């Protein structure tokens, strides 16, 4: 029996404006003004991220699920940027 294969997501940098997320060969900025639930997170909480499918990210310590598409094109997901 084979286990479930997941890709590796890595947080490469955290600043007061957001954090950079490396997904394979693509690096994406996750700005806190568009994704405010990450603003008060610790570095450990931010860096504990799972990438179970190509368009799904999960931060278990924060109980946050995100579509990769919402990071690439936040304007297509207006509920993400509302406070």
C-alpha positions, 0 to 999 in steps of 0.5 A: 500500500502506498502513502499519499504523496504531497509536494513540499511548500517552504516559507523562504522569508518573512517581513512586516509586509508578508511572507514568501512561499516557495512552491516547487520552482515558483515563489509567491508573496503572501501579503498580510494586507490581503491575507490578514489572518497570517499577520499575527502568526508566529514564524513557526505557525507560518512555516508549518505549511502543507501542500497536499494538492497542486491548488491547496495549501494548509496551515494546520497550526492556524487552521487556514486553508488556501487555494494557490490560485487565490495567492497568484490572483487575489483580485479573482477572490474578493472575499480574501481581501475583505477585512 
